[in-house]
Amino acid sequence: MSPIAQILGSVLQLFNFLLIIWCLLSWFPNINWYDQPFKTLDKIVRPVIEPFRKIIPPIGNIDLSPIVAIMCLQGLFGLINNFL
């Protein structure tokens, strides 16, 4: 695997990890998203989630867009591993 593919794969895995943490933290209503480090995490993850939310709006209290985003990131990671 080329160094570029390794770097891209590592960045995608890191973002996937941050997305999962963001999802888990969203279950706790007492988290203040305006305090650090939550604010930084939200600024990193939310721009990626928003396009998926436009396609798949939340159903009541259930938001499926992070699941779709994780699946797309995993697919992109697989493509990077296969082509690079």
Secondary structure, DSSP 4 states (H G I P E B T S, - for coil): --HHHHHHHHHHHHHHHHHHHHHHHTT-TT--TTSTTHHHHHHHHHHHHHHHHHHS--BTTB--HHHHHHHHHHHHHHHHHHH-
